[in-house]
Amino acid sequence: MSTSERFLAAALAFEREGSPSQASLARGVAGDPVALAVVDRAEEARRQPVLVLAVCRWLGAPPGPWSTLRPWLLARSDDVVAELGRRLTQTNDVRRCAPLSIALARVPGPVALLEVGASAGLCLGVDRYGYRSGDHAWGDPSSTVQLAIDVVAGVDAPPLPEGQLPEVVWRAGLDLDPVDVDDAQQVAWLETLLPPERGDRHDLLGRAVALARTAPPRLVTADAVDGLVALAAEAPQGATLVVVSTGTLVYLPGRRRQAFVDEVGRLGARWISYERRDLLADVVAEVPPGVPAEDAFAALALDGRAIGVGDAHGTRLHLVS
């Protein structure tokens, strides 16, 4: 996929998630050869539209349409390319905890939770949040973080969770550049990655960060493969080790991705993944008839077996088993 095609695809995604200003800017970049040449100066992994637009905001780009951003981008191109080399996409989307909670409820506790690509570790607080689908609620009803998810359950799917999730007695995460929730500048970067007009997402991030600050998880700077065994060894005996990956494995090259899957298998851990549906060869997720493509972007799987498909952000889920 060319850089232009990536920005056009991002524009469609921005529109679906209610971010028209970002969709317009993404289309502006996609159709501008000079702007694309600036972006293409960054290494391929850093040309993600979300990251490019966030870096522009971080460096003080003026708000407004593409006609306003374009001259700023061209004037500050060296600064943008340099900053792209220092930054990673770390949206840490708490909404993905909703499908994660459904899979976690099927694991007997107590649980030792280990997330790869943990960013600020906000998804490690999955048991500290409340959830609702229609009239059905589970998790912590008193939590300051309440997440809604539209669930359609197939005939073979078990019922949704009841009450509290399994007890999490230990939680830790791996990330190449972990975010300290007590560091205002690092949290500000997470905020910058969010679309400016999505006040609801900014509010959710703020509440999740505030809750995480009351009991920050252990975060280790390490690769998802190389750091996995050492961190897993810290999990307490008697707890079920559950490794979690949500939208993380796409950033690993194919061989490293398989190495991660193999490492989880050698650990004998339970594995919950919410990753792009076609990303993992061994996770085969059938899409129920009538489900639109955007609602089957990701596969929710437990131990490599798909149990549902959902949208990229974890707000809609079709349970199949």
PyMOL commands that set and color helices and strands:
alter all, ss='L'
color gray80, all
select helices_A, chain A and resi 3-16+20-30+33-39+44-46+49-58+66-75+77-84+94-104+122-128+184-192+199-213+228-232+249-251+254-267+293-296
alter helices_A, ss='H'
color red, helices_A
select strands_A, chain A and resi 111-116+130-133+136-139+146-148+150-153+168-175+218-221+240-246+270-276+298-302+305-310+316-319
alter strands_A, ss='S'
color yellow, strands_A
deselect
rebuild
show_as cartoon
